[in-house]
């Protein structure tokens, strides 16, 4: 709890406010003290001016000095002393003589007398006719000190109260600000794997919390799609594995129920083996896909030429096209484009694409394979004059187990994973794969890979 | 006849291997656990060991290390359902001679075992004879009687591979991997098409083909 944002905000707030308040109080206290001293100094100035402007001081200095000393004491509570040019006192209040103060230094200072009384001491030269008198004034600071002390006491009470009040306010503010986060956390916690359709409420999409909620919602959306994908994939995979299992089970049970001849038994065992082969291929491909998904690189990458790879695969697969009456050609690029990759996996991309092209191109048609390099991208294209893929199927052909013509694909030994594998290999190599098709005209498959150093 | 030790805990697989290997003439003994396998293998009676990786008691690698520690240099073929490159490396590092991933074709196990048993005896044959054909490996010529048969490069490689395994079935996966050096092709009809091309060239017209299709397995060249 002490580590919660709410508490940290409160504590920092309180510390900040305390520093400001104490600093402010100290400043006010100091300024008040200065103002009081200046007030005392102004009182002294008034006194000096009174003596200075008295015309009779020049003629009767002693008499006037006595008068002013008495006058100051009676009306202003100021103790005074007036000294002649020789330094001898013309007149002095007993509180000045009693303390043995002299007027040698002109200026102002604060003094504390033996009774603990504070005074503002001011000494000034005053011209009276042709002689220079020194006037010493002791302005009492008693009232000002009392006021300052009262101010200090008021501050000692007000500052802590202000501090507590602001801390409390800060706590409430922090709690108010953090409450939506807490709400967000609780709601997010409620959203589990089976409630991924839920979303966090977004009160104001433009503030920080609204943006956070929006980001979390986007993430939940991605999770929801991944979960749906995994669910579908698991269902499809188990379906794909069940099909051969059902076939095996059926032929074996039927064989056991009847009295097959040796030839019939042979036929049954052969068909069981065929189905086993299908399952073995399927599990192997699923494993390869899982590995690509996990980003496991089974072999070190090599520099290789896509053009050389494509040429080799075209040469190897030409008899396949010939057998079907399909022409296959390879357009030589110049210079050969190089990429970094795993030759075995990339060859599988080329093999799968060409195999598909030959499979879906009727006799008399053609398959054109080409490579090109542009803007740092190596592009492999396989263009066929086959039957094409209808627009509604195109977005899904890379989905695992998605087949345009289910019965036919399976009959031809397809696992429904060929294009998924092409895509995952291309992605693992930092590339992309795309398919464009027109029904009745043909299909173009294109794989783009980032160009590496020339092979 | 070569003696083969099978160490495999899965009863059906063990029995299948025992019967299958005995059926082609090997003397077979079998153990169902790691310690039993290590015990049997230690006295050096065997010419080859087929060793499952996942075994109760001691796993295949531990059995293998025990055998090597006891000074046995007998060739060992590891069977495993784990198909990760690092596992393969681990197995070969521990002293395995070959590595076969389940589910394997029995034909492939036989082929691998033959290679292991031939180990140490270099293949000095330069002319292979099978199915009435003479295959001259040095001059890369194939003759049937007096007639020379012209073969394309891959057709020759395919025939050579079939001839080295004459009388035995080889799978499409083996051909894809060993003849085309890439298992991708095994998923297409490439192997089938090349076998048909080869058949057209080596078969005499009107006769039964010298290359038999073994349904569910692969192909076999006559002896």
Interface residues (C-beta under 8 A of the other chain):
Chain A: X269 X270 X271 X272 X273 X274 X276 X277 X279 X280 X281 X283 X284 X285 X287 X291 X296 X298 X299 X316 X317 X319 X320 X323 X344 X347 X348 X351 X352 X355 X413 X415 X418
Chain B: X83 X84 X85 X103 X154 X180 X182 X183 X184 X185 X187 X188 X189 X190 X193 X194 X196 X197 X215 X216 X217
